[in-house]
């Protein structure tokens, strides 16, 4: 297994841009929670902290696709540093505004500017992998590796920002996130040798290559459903453990869910699949939905731990297959934009997933709320099965034949 990943990571320039991307993406899992910790500490209001964090997250989702389009058109080198600079300044000003007790409107506005300008480092890293690798199997392995990196981010980031904010200073977590984002993104931007070429449009070029929306739209719905599953499961698991007087076990249970996903992602990247990723998208999202259904009937913490571990096995393979399908079907000139559409769908799904689960918890208790996650998985499965996504050929194979 490890030889498969070693082959990918030893491609010239690969591990430096992947490492820079890891550091540059740390704010993804740190800033939202860091805002809640800082604002709630300074204002004493979790409601205010939640609305400021929501302003940041909603603006980030709203502008992600535009960022991807700009990167495809002008290249990573000019776009990433510019976006990172705006993000750094806006987030620093938001921290200052909270510290000096500035009006709520100003804090919200600065949080929105920071969220809207956060660079799409993850999409850019995956676009680099597609550029530097010359066969589809290696691209899948690289995407699996980045999926594992994402899992690590969401384990390390919240832990780090909470530790810094609670044991050192309320602003320490956000300042660390700001520094990591700046250093990682700038380091990635400076690595010009692995940067995909820009696809600048000139007069007389004709219309842009269209996106294959009959495929892109159901893939976006799959990612939306994944986001709903993530948001709902996190909230419900906390409520489930609290009902049983063991709220401290919520983190370990969700950790097992992440471990199942991480291990499955590693295996997925090491396997040379005979069927295309569009097949794995269909079966993966259906499997995720079916693994969430029994959670409604579980009353034991031990059984819940086992089922969450098994359920996590469906997450990474589904996401890797979705990204791989997108990489194959979108025009090269719009690859980063296509990846950003998927990440946006996932980000948009988290908040309503958590909100719907909360409504069900308040009305019926924790266990029935797991059906929100199951229903979201079935929604994604319905979209991708009804769409009948055509079989895709690896882009790199097509290029070789040409």
Residue, then its C-alpha position, 0 to 999 in steps of 0.5 A: x500500500x505504502x509503495x503506491x503512495x510513495x510513487x506519487x509523492x516522489x514525483x518531482x515537486x509533489x510533496x513540497x506543494x502537498x505540504x504547503x497545501x496542508x499548512x495553507x488549509x489549516x484555517x479551514x478547520x480552525x477559523x470558524x471555531x476560533x471565531x466562536x471561542x474569541x467572540x463568546x469569550x469577549x462578548x459573553x454571547x454564544x448567539x453573537x459568536x454563532x452569527x459572526x462565524x456564520x457570516x464567515x462560513x456563508x461568505x466563504x461558500x458563496x465566493x468559492x466558485x468565483x475563486x476557482x474560476x479566477x484561478x483557472x483563468x489567471x493562474x494560481x500565482x496571481x490569484x492565491x497571493x492576492x486572495x490570501x492578502x485580503x483574507x489576512x488583513x480582514x481576519x486581523x481587523x476582525x480580531x482587532x474589532x472584537x478586542x476593542x469592542x467595535x460595533x457588531x455590524x463591523x465585526x460581521x462585515x469583516x468576518x464576511x470579507x475574510x470568509x469571502x476572500x479565503x483562497x481555495x487552496x484544496x482545489x488548487x492542490x488537487x488541480x496540481x496533482x492532475x497536472x503533474x501526474x500522467x495516469x488516472x490511477x496515480x491521480x486517484x491515489x493522490x486524491x485519496x492522499x489529499x482526502x486523508x490530509x483533509x481528515x487529519x486537518x479536521x482532527x488537528x485544527x479544532x484541537x489546536x485552536x481550542x488548546x491555544x484559545x483556552x490555555x494561552x489567549x483567546x486570540x491565539x488560535x485565530x492568529x495561529x490559523x492566520x499565520x499558517x494560512x499565510x505561510x502555506x498559501x504563499x509557499x504554494x504560490x511560489x512553487x511555479x514548476x508544478x502550477x497548472x497553466x492559466x487559461x486566459x481568454x483572448x478576443x476571438x477565442x469564442x465561448x468558454x468550454x461549457x461545464x457538463x452540468x448533467x454530470x456536475x449537478x448530481x455530483x454537487x448534490x452528492x457533496x451537498x448530501x455529504x455536508x448534511x450528513x457531516x453536520x447532522x451526525x456531529x450534532x446528533x452524536x453529541x446529543x446521543x451521548x448527553x442523553x446517556x450521561x456520557x457527553x465526554x464520549x462524543x469526541x471519541x465516537x466521532x473520532x471512530x467515524x473519522x478513523x473509518x473514513x481515513x482507513x478506507x481512504x488509504x485503501x482506496x488510493x492503493x487499489x487499481x480499480x477496474x470500474x470507473x469512479x462514477x460507479x463508485x460514487x453511486x454505490x458509495x453514497x448509497x452505502x453511506x445512507x444505508x449505514x446511517x439508517x440503523x443508528x436510529x435503533x441503537x441505544x448502546x454506546x458500544x454498538x454506536x461506536x461500532x456502527x459509526x466506525x463501519x459507517x465512516x468506511x463509506x465516506x472517503x471512497x465516496x468523496x474520492x470517487x466524486x472528485x475523480x469523476x469531476x476531474x475526468x469530465x470537466x474541461x481542463x480550463x475549468x478544473x479548479x472551478x469544478x472542484x470548487x463547486x463540489x467543495x461549496x456543495x459540501x460546505x453549504x450542506x453542513x449548516x442545514x444538516x446541523x439545524x435540521x438535526x437540532x429541530x428533530x432532537x428538540x422534538x423527538x430526541x437524539x436517535x430519530x435525528x440520525x434519520x436526517x443523515x440517512x435521508x441526506x444520503x438517500x437524497x445524494x444516491x437518488x440524484x446520482x442514480x437518476x442522473x445515469x452519469x456516463x462512464x468516463x475515460x481517464x483524461x490522461x489516457x485520452x491525452x496519450x492516445x491523441 
